Amino acid sequence: MSNNKNSKLYDLEDRTLRFAQRVRRLIKKLPKIIANIEDVKQLAKTSASVGANYIEANESLSRKDIVYRIKVYRKEIKEIE
């Protein structure tokens, strides 16, 4: 595998975007019943915020800020599990 391919394979910004898009497609397939409303809202918000938090972490100004942002990012991922 070339270096360029490896960097694309592990590009978390791209992967988190694709994850959010897949979650949206899944949500559209779920039955629209009252029992799903709150869970679907939370799933949609969380799946999008994972990528947003990752991007913010990459744009952080200090190491301390990066660590904090990554912790938030990991917490968001755990909410989905």
C-alpha positions as CSV (number, residue, x, y, z in Angstrom):
1,M,0.0,0.0,0.0
2,S,1.3,3.4,-0.9
3,N,1.7,6.2,1.7
4,N,-1.1,8.2,0.1
5,K,-3.5,5.2,0.2
6,N,-2.6,4.6,3.9
7,S,-3.3,8.2,4.8
8,K,-6.7,8.0,3.0
9,L,-7.5,4.7,4.7
10,Y,-7.0,6.2,8.2
11,D,-8.4,9.7,7.4
12,L,-10.7,10.0,10.5
13,E,-12.3,13.2,9.1
14,D,-13.5,11.4,6.0
15,R,-14.4,8.2,8.0
16,T,-16.5,10.1,10.6
17,L,-18.3,11.9,7.7
18,R,-19.1,8.6,6.0
19,F,-20.2,7.2,9.4
20,A,-22.7,10.1,9.9
21,Q,-24.0,9.6,6.4
22,R,-24.5,5.9,6.9
23,V,-26.3,6.6,10.2
24,R,-28.7,9.0,8.4
25,R,-29.5,6.4,5.8
26,L,-30.2,3.9,8.6
27,I,-32.4,6.3,10.4
28,K,-34.5,6.8,7.2
29,K,-35.2,3.1,7.2
30,L,-36.4,2.8,10.8
31,P,-40.1,2.7,11.5
32,K,-41.5,6.1,12.3
33,I,-43.1,5.2,15.6
34,I,-43.3,7.2,18.8
35,A,-40.9,4.8,20.6
36,N,-38.1,5.7,18.2
37,I,-38.4,9.4,18.1
38,E,-36.0,10.4,21.0
39,D,-33.5,7.6,20.2
40,V,-33.4,8.6,16.5
41,K,-32.8,12.3,17.5
42,Q,-30.0,11.4,19.8
43,L,-28.4,9.0,17.3
44,A,-28.5,11.7,14.5
45,K,-27.0,14.4,16.8
46,T,-24.3,12.1,18.2
47,S,-23.3,10.6,14.8
48,A,-22.7,14.1,13.4
49,S,-21.0,15.5,16.5
50,V,-18.3,12.8,16.4
51,G,-16.9,14.2,13.2
52,A,-17.3,17.8,14.4
53,N,-15.5,17.1,17.6
54,Y,-12.7,15.4,15.7
55,I,-12.3,18.4,13.4
56,E,-12.3,20.8,16.4
57,A,-9.6,18.7,18.0
58,N,-7.4,18.9,14.9
59,E,-7.8,22.7,14.9
60,S,-7.0,23.1,18.6
61,L,-4.5,25.6,19.7
62,S,-2.8,23.8,22.6
63,R,-2.0,20.2,23.5
64,K,-4.3,20.6,26.5
65,D,-7.2,21.6,24.2
66,I,-6.4,18.7,21.9
67,V,-6.6,16.2,24.7
68,Y,-9.9,17.7,25.9
69,R,-11.4,17.6,22.5
70,I,-10.4,14.0,21.9
71,K,-12.0,13.1,25.3
72,V,-15.2,14.7,24.2
73,Y,-14.9,12.8,20.8
74,R,-14.5,9.5,22.6
75,K,-17.4,10.2,24.9
76,E,-19.6,10.8,21.9
77,I,-18.6,7.5,20.3
78,K,-19.4,5.7,23.6
79,E,-22.9,7.2,23.5
80,I,-23.5,5.4,20.2
81,E,-22.4,2.0,21.3
